[in-house]
Amino acid sequence: MFGLFKTAIRLLIFALALFAFFTVPLGEKTLYQHVSRLLATEEAKDLGRELKGASKKIGDAIQEGASERLEGDASTQSEDRPNEE
């Protein structure tokens, strides 16, 4: 019962934060409008492109490492099994 109460409180706080993010003005604009303008700058777009390239390289390296590990495990398992001839 207490867990349900905590979850309800957290959802209420989250809803209030979203409401403030989109509707409460900070100066002439809301926080959403400020963030939108920041993300529209050329520097932010460059950062996004660089992060995308870096994450692709990391993903490729992980995938390559996983493939090598699977191939190594398969060869180890075949060496451990005696021939059934």
Phi, psi and omega in degrees: 000319181295325178296323178294321178295317178297319179296318179297319179295317179297319178295321178296315178297318178297317179296319178294321178295318177297317178301313180295319181302319185266341188239332185278121181285140172243093190083234181266347184232160175280168178299322178301316180293322176297313181296319179300317180292323178297316182288345180273355180289158181294325179297318179294322178294320176298315179300317178299318178295319180294319178296321179296316179295318180294318181293327176294317179298316180296316179298318178296318180295319179296316180296320179294318178295321179294320179296317179296320180295318179296319178295320178294320178295320181294319180289326177294319180293322181289331178286328181287334182278133176286154178290136182256057181255000000 
